[in-house]
Amino acid sequence: MSAENGKTRTDSSADGALAALRRARLRAERLALATGTCLVVAVDGMPVRVQPRPGVADGVRNPISAPR
């Protein structure tokens, strides 16, 4: 919920949601690498195809950098 409603999410709730999103992204990238397909992500509200990051298959990831 938003702060305008007077209710906010707890930090642990938001952290858990963010962790779940990161795990889902990692699984999607590994699947895309295994099948030789692209990912579809939103960039400025538009769908864009991107190649998965090769380091994902090796377990190397940098959650800060966005794929190009």
C-alpha positions in Angstrom: 0.0 0.0 0.0 1.1 3.5 -0.5 2.0 6.1 2.1 -0.9 8.3 0.9 -3.3 5.7 2.4 -1.5 6.0 5.8 -0.3 2.4 5.5 3.2 1.3 4.3 4.7 -2.0 3.8 7.2 -3.2 6.4 10.8 -3.4 5.3 10.9 -7.2 5.6 7.8 -7.5 3.4 9.4 -5.3 0.7 12.7 -7.1 1.0 11.0 -10.5 0.6 9.1 -9.3 -2.5 12.3 -7.9 -4.0 14.2 -11.1 -3.4 11.4 -13.1 -5.0 11.5 -10.9 -8.1 15.2 -11.3 -8.3 14.9 -15.1 -8.1 12.3 -15.1 -10.8 14.5 -13.0 -13.0 17.4 -15.3 -12.5 15.3 -18.4 -13.3 13.9 -16.7 -16.4 17.5 -15.8 -17.6 18.7 -19.3 -17.0 15.8 -20.7 -19.0 16.4 -18.3 -21.8 20.1 -19.3 -21.9 19.2 -23.0 -21.9 16.7 -22.6 -24.7 18.6 -20.0 -26.8 15.8 -17.4 -26.5 15.5 -13.8 -25.6 13.9 -12.1 -22.6 11.2 -9.5 -23.0 11.5 -6.6 -20.6 9.8 -3.2 -20.4 12.0 -0.2 -21.2 10.3 3.1 -20.8 7.0 1.3 -20.9 7.7 -0.5 -24.2 8.5 -4.2 -24.6 12.0 -4.9 -25.7 13.8 -8.2 -26.4 17.2 -8.6 -24.7 19.7 -11.4 -24.6 20.2 -13.0 -21.2 23.4 -12.2 -19.4 25.9 -15.1 -20.0 27.3 -15.0 -16.5 23.9 -16.1 -15.1 24.5 -19.7 -16.1 27.7 -19.6 -14.0 25.9 -18.1 -11.0 27.5 -14.7 -11.5 25.1 -11.9 -11.3 25.1 -8.2 -10.7 21.6 -7.1 -9.6 22.4 -3.4 -10.1 23.3 -3.6 -13.8 20.4 -3.9 -16.3 20.8 -6.1 -19.4 21.3 -4.3 -22.7 
